[in-house]
Amino acid sequence: MLERLRAFLTRQIITDVPDEIAACQECNITQCVEANFRKCPNRLARVAALRALRNQDEAAARPKA
């Protein structure tokens, strides 16, 4: 019973950080001006790397003809 309660609470509270803002944790800035957010090199590089990894995973999962 206690394990089910813990699992329920975990699902309600803990969520994944979106790729677009995961790099913001490195800057430790609680509020970022939108213009800076859009041009942020850390954020853009991280999003590009994650997309490349996702594309590689999808390509590897496709059946080869």
Residue pairs with C-beta under 8 A, 6 or more apart in sequence:
17 25
19 46
19 47
19 50
19 51
20 43
20 47
21 43
22 46
23 40
23 42
23 43
23 45
23 46
23 47
24 32
24 37
24 40
24 43
26 42
27 40
27 42
32 40
37 43
